[in-house]
Amino acid sequence: MQAAATLSEEVVFEKLLEKLLMVVIENAGAQNAYFIRSRNNTLFVDASSKLQNAFTCEIKSIPIKTVDEISHAIIRKVFHTGEAIIIEDVSQDVMFNLDPQLKISKAKSVLCMPILSKGQLSGILYLDNDASSHVFTFARLELLKLLSGQMAVSLENAQLYQNLEQKVDERTATIAQQNAALEKEKHKTDSLLLNILPEEIANELKEIGYSKPKKHDEVTIMFTDFEGFTSMSEKLSPEEVVEIVDHHYKAFDKIVAKYNIEKIKTIGDAYMCVSGLPRYKPEHASNCILAAFEILEFVNKYNLQRQEHGLPFCEVRIGIHTGPVVAGVVGLHKFAYDIWGDSVNTASRMESSGAPGKINVSVATYEKTRDLFHFEYRGKITMKHKGELDMYFVTPNQ
């Protein structure tokens, strides 16, 4: 659309030049007419008309130094003085009768005049006749001055229209670029929000500016922790420690996402996630156990590879509990989605009371999934601040 609009503007301007030159030739007795303008201190022929059997007009912008049939000297003098020049008989003119361009054009009569707009030079009109001398007189010059005034106004309006359309196009292109940049930044912001918040919570923040805390009657919480990680990390460089943790957590992120589980946070080498929020899912407990099995499988394969190369490794403990929680967004600058409640503490105790390479679950999780998995009853285990609680190891189905 923009290219089409620009083309239309050029056609309108060309038609205007063609009409103006036709009017000049018809009223001035010229056989040839040229319209010249200055750009960047260089004179250009923007249009030329020739009366050869029929009126023809050529619109193209070329430097006058490449046009041999017009007098460069006459045009430059008019350009610098702002005064019209009339040569009634070229052969008798002392100043210009030896002009090389006039010899080429064989012009017998020449008129060159400035076109002024508000006292400023907007163009130069160059006319000649190679058939007769004394064609251009001062009487005709006065007529052409009247015409040139109308020409100047018409050309100025056309130029203003072109400039306006160009500015509109430029502004439209700028706005489009700004919108694209804003959309790109919005996409980055949305992606960042989705990296740290559940989609539903992120949308709520974008729409109303805050997220209302919610109570969830039943979710399943999972904690993982590496056995002996602290002692192992003392034998490794900082880069190796970060690389190992990052390698595991990237894999854990993919696994929990597969089962629609929300990662809540990591605390050192501890990983916390919850299944069943922000939207309730009936299969939240079984999804959590399936994800736990995949996490165990990943860690075991990784440890086997390190063991084969004589590298240190550590096993993972996993604890799972099902119960009610409160969830919400906290913080101002580095806000985070978090959960609170006794269920969180119980899930953490399930992890710490478990065993390396095992999935330890509470009786609440056991009751939700007893028909789906094989369990090994551990009996009542004493937990800090909790007393004795029934616990179960989940084992692969036989």
C-alpha positions in Angstrom: 0.0 0.0 0.0 2.8 2.4 0.8 4.6 1.8 -2.5 1.3 2.3 -4.4 0.7 5.6 -2.5 4.2 6.9 -3.3 3.7 6.0 -7.0 0.4 7.9 -7.1 2.1 11.0 -5.6 4.9 10.9 -8.3 2.3 10.5 -11.1 0.3 13.5 -9.8 3.5 15.7 -9.7 4.5 14.6 -13.2 1.1 15.4 -14.6 1.3 18.8 -13.0 4.7 19.5 -14.6 3.5 18.3 -18.0 0.4 20.5 -17.9 2.5 23.6 -16.8 5.0 23.1 -19.6 2.2 22.7 -22.2 0.6 25.9 -21.0 3.9 27.7 -21.3 4.6 26.5 -24.8 1.1 27.4 -26.0 1.3 30.9 -24.6 5.0 31.8 -25.1 5.6 30.6 -28.7 8.4 28.2 -27.6 9.3 25.0 -29.4 11.2 23.6 -26.4 10.6 24.1 -22.7 12.7 22.8 -19.7 11.9 23.0 -16.0 15.1 23.1 -13.8 15.4 22.8 -10.1 18.3 22.8 -7.6 19.0 20.0 -5.2 22.1 19.8 -3.0 23.7 22.7 -5.0 23.3 20.8 -8.2 21.0 21.9 -11.0 18.7 19.2 -12.5 16.4 19.1 -15.5 13.2 17.6 -14.0 11.0 18.0 -17.1 11.4 18.8 -20.8 8.8 19.4 -23.5 9.3 19.5 -27.2 6.8 20.7 -29.9 7.6 18.3 -32.7 4.5 17.7 -34.8 2.7 16.9 -31.5 3.4 18.0 -28.0 5.6 15.6 -26.0 6.7 15.9 -22.4 9.5 13.9 -20.7 9.7 13.7 -17.0 13.0 12.7 -15.6 15.6 14.2 -13.2 19.0 14.5 -14.8 21.9 17.0 -14.1 22.0 19.9 -16.6 25.7 19.1 -17.3 24.5 16.0 -19.2 22.0 18.0 -21.3 23.7 19.5 -24.3 20.7 21.3 -25.9 20.3 24.0 -23.2 22.7 26.8 -22.3 24.4 26.0 -19.0 25.8 29.5 -18.8 22.4 31.2 -19.1 20.8 28.9 -16.6 23.5 29.4 -14.0 23.4 33.2 -14.4 19.6 33.2 -13.8 20.1 30.9 -10.8 22.7 33.2 -9.2 21.1 36.6 -10.1 17.4 35.7 -9.9 16.8 37.8 -13.0 15.3 36.7 -16.3 17.3 36.7 -19.5 15.8 37.2 -23.0 17.8 36.7 -26.1 15.7 37.8 -29.1 18.3 36.8 -31.7 21.1 34.5 -30.6 23.2 35.2 -33.6 23.4 38.9 -32.7 23.9 38.5 -29.0 27.4 39.6 -28.0 27.5 37.6 -24.7 26.0 34.2 -25.8 26.3 33.9 -29.6 29.4 31.6 -29.1 27.8 29.5 -26.4 28.6 25.8 -27.3 25.2 24.5 -26.2 23.3 27.1 -28.2 25.3 26.0 -31.3 24.2 22.4 -30.6 20.6 23.3 -30.1 20.6 25.8 -33.0 18.3 28.0 -31.0 17.5 31.4 -32.5 15.6 32.8 -29.6 15.9 32.0 -25.9 14.1 33.0 -22.7 15.2 31.9 -19.3 13.4 33.1 -16.1 13.3 32.2 -12.4 10.1 30.9 -10.8 9.8 32.5 -7.4 7.7 31.4 -4.5 7.5 33.9 -1.5 10.7 35.5 -2.8 12.6 32.1 -2.9 13.7 30.4 -6.1 11.6 27.3 -6.6 12.6 26.5 -10.2 13.9 27.9 -13.5 12.0 27.9 -16.8 14.1 27.7 -20.0 12.5 28.2 -23.4 13.9 28.3 -26.9 12.8 28.4 -30.5 15.1 27.1 -33.2 12.8 28.3 -36.1 12.5 32.0 -35.5 14.2 34.9 -33.8 12.5 37.7 -31.8 9.9 35.2 -30.5 10.4 36.0 -26.9 9.7 39.7 -26.0 9.3 41.6 -22.8 5.6 41.6 -23.3 5.6 37.8 -23.3 7.9 37.8 -20.3 5.3 39.7 -18.3 2.7 37.1 -19.3 5.0 34.4 -18.3 5.6 36.1 -15.0 1.9 35.9 -14.3 1.9 32.2 -15.3 5.0 31.5 -13.3 3.3 32.8 -10.2 0.6 30.2 -10.7 3.3 27.6 -11.5 5.1 28.4 -8.2 1.9 28.0 -6.1 1.0 24.8 -7.9 4.5 23.3 -7.5 4.7 24.4 -3.9 1.4 22.8 -3.1 2.4 19.6 -4.9 5.7 19.6 -3.0 4.0 20.2 0.3 1.6 17.3 -0.4 4.6 15.0 -1.3 6.4 16.0 1.8 3.3 15.5 3.9 2.7 12.1 2.5 6.3 11.2 2.9 6.2 12.3 6.6 3.0 10.3 7.1 4.6 7.2 5.5 7.8 7.8 7.7 5.7 8.2 10.8 3.6 5.2 9.9 6.8 3.1 9.4 8.2 4.5 12.7 5.0 3.6 14.6 5.0 0.1 13.0 8.6 -0.4 14.2 7.8 0.9 17.7 4.8 -1.4 17.8 6.9 -4.4 16.7 9.5 -3.5 19.4 6.8 -3.1 22.0 5.3 -6.5 21.0 8.8 -8.1 21.2 9.3 -6.6 24.7 5.8 -7.7 25.7 6.6 -11.2 24.5 9.8 -11.2 26.6 7.9 -10.0 29.6 5.2 -12.6 29.1 7.8 -15.3 28.8 9.6 -14.1 31.9 6.3 -14.2 33.9 5.5 -17.7 32.7 9.0 -18.8 33.8 8.3 -17.8 37.4 4.5 -18.0 37.7 1.7 -20.3 36.6 0.0 -19.1 33.5 -3.3 -18.4 35.3 -1.5 -16.3 37.9 0.6 -14.4 35.3 -2.6 -13.5 33.4 -4.2 -12.3 36.6 -1.2 -10.0 37.3 -1.3 -8.6 33.8 -5.0 -7.9 33.9 -5.6 -6.5 37.3 -2.1 -5.9 38.7 -2.2 -8.3 41.6 -3.1 -11.9 42.4 -5.5 -12.7 45.2 -4.3 -15.5 47.5 -6.3 -18.7 47.3 -6.9 -21.7 49.5 -6.6 -25.1 47.8 -8.3 -27.9 49.8 -6.2 -30.7 48.3 -2.9 -30.6 46.4 0.1 -32.9 46.4 3.5 -31.4 47.3 6.9 -33.0 46.5 10.3 -32.2 47.9 13.6 -33.6 46.6 17.0 -33.2 48.2 20.4 -34.7 47.4 22.0 -37.0 50.0 25.6 -35.9 50.8 25.5 -33.0 48.4 27.3 -30.6 50.8 30.3 -33.0 51.4 30.5 -33.7 47.6 30.4 -30.0 46.7 33.4 -29.4 48.9 35.5 -31.6 46.6 34.4 -29.7 43.4 35.0 -26.3 42.0 32.2 -23.7 42.1 31.7 -24.1 38.4 31.2 -27.9 38.7 28.8 -27.5 41.6 26.6 -25.1 39.6 26.8 -27.3 36.5 25.6 -30.4 38.4 22.7 -28.6 40.1 21.7 -26.9 36.8 21.8 -30.1 34.9 19.5 -31.8 37.4 17.1 -28.9 37.8 16.6 -28.5 34.0 15.7 -32.2 33.8 13.4 -31.9 36.8 11.7 -28.8 35.2 10.9 -30.8 32.1 9.6 -33.8 34.0 7.2 -31.8 36.3 6.0 -29.8 33.3 5.1 -33.1 31.6 2.7 -33.9 34.4 1.3 -30.4 34.8 3.0 -29.9 38.1 4.0 -26.4 39.2 7.6 -25.8 40.2 7.5 -23.5 43.3 11.2 -22.9 44.1 14.6 -24.3 44.7 16.6 -23.9 48.0 20.2 -24.8 47.4 20.0 -28.5 46.4 16.3 -28.9 47.5 13.6 -28.8 44.8 10.0 -28.1 45.6 6.9 -28.5 43.4 3.2 -28.9 43.8 0.5 -30.8 41.8 -3.1 -29.7 41.6 -2.9 -25.9 41.5 -3.7 -23.3 40.4 -6.5 -25.4 38.9 -7.6 -28.6 40.7 -6.7 -31.9 39.0 -8.2 -35.1 40.3 -5.0 -37.0 39.4 -2.7 -34.6 41.2 -1.3 -37.3 43.6 -0.7 -39.9 41.0 0.9 -37.4 38.7 3.3 -36.4 41.5 4.3 -40.0 42.0 4.8 -40.6 38.3 7.0 -37.5 38.1 9.0 -38.8 41.2 9.7 -42.1 39.4 11.1 -40.3 36.4 13.2 -38.0 38.6 14.7 -41.1 40.3 15.4 -42.7 36.9 17.2 -39.6 35.7 19.3 -39.3 38.8 20.2 -43.0 38.8 21.3 -42.9 35.1 23.4 -39.7 35.8 25.0 -41.3 38.8 25.9 -44.4 36.9 27.7 -42.4 34.3 29.7 -40.5 36.9 30.5 -43.7 38.7 31.9 -45.2 35.5 34.2 -42.3 35.1 35.3 -42.3 38.7 33.5 -39.0 39.5 31.7 -38.2 42.8 27.9 -38.4 42.9 25.0 -38.3 45.3 21.6 -39.9 45.4 18.3 -38.1 45.8 15.6 -38.4 48.5 12.0 -37.6 47.5 9.1 -36.9 49.9 5.4 -36.4 49.0 2.4 -35.4 51.0 -1.2 -34.6 50.1 -3.2 -31.9 51.9 -4.6 -28.3 51.9 -2.4 -25.2 51.2 -2.7 -21.4 50.7 -1.1 -20.1 47.5 -0.3 -16.6 46.4 2.3 -14.1 45.0 4.6 -12.4 47.4 7.3 -9.7 47.0 7.4 -6.4 45.1 10.5 -6.4 42.8 11.4 -10.1 42.8 7.9 -11.5 43.4 7.4 -15.2 43.6 4.5 -17.7 43.6 4.6 -19.7 46.9 2.5 -22.0 49.1 2.0 -22.1 52.8 0.4 -24.4 55.4 1.1 -27.4 57.5 1.0 -29.6 54.4 4.2 -28.0 53.2 6.0 -28.8 56.5 4.7 -32.4 56.3 5.9 -32.9 52.8 9.3 -31.5 53.8 9.4 -34.0 56.7 8.5 -36.8 54.3 11.7 -36.0 52.3 13.9 -35.6 55.3 12.5 -38.9 56.9 13.0 -40.8 53.7 15.9 -42.6 52.3 18.3 -42.1 49.3 16.9 -43.4 46.1 13.4 -43.8 47.6 10.1 -42.1 47.3 8.6 -41.6 50.8 4.9 -40.7 51.0 2.4 -39.8 53.7 -0.7 -41.8 54.6 -2.8 -39.1 52.9 -1.0 -39.6 49.5 -1.1 -43.4 50.0 -4.9 -43.3 50.5 -5.3 -41.3 47.2 -3.1 -43.7 45.1 -3.2 -47.1 46.9 -4.9 -48.8 44.0 -2.5 -47.4 41.4 1.0 -48.2 42.8 2.8 -50.7 44.9 3.6 -49.5 48.4 5.9 -50.7 51.2 4.6 -49.8 54.7 7.3 -48.4 56.9 5.3 -48.2 60.1 5.1 -45.2 62.3 8.1 -42.9 62.0 8.8 -40.2 64.5 9.1 -36.7 63.0 10.2 -33.5 64.7 7.2 -31.4 65.9 4.9 -34.0 64.3 5.1 -37.1 66.5 4.6 -40.5 64.9 3.3 -40.6 61.4 2.6 -43.5 59.1 4.9 -43.5 56.0 5.2 -45.6 52.9 7.8 -46.1 50.2 6.4 -46.2 46.7 8.0 -49.0 44.7 7.7 -49.8 41.0 4.8 -52.1 40.2 5.9 -55.7 39.9 
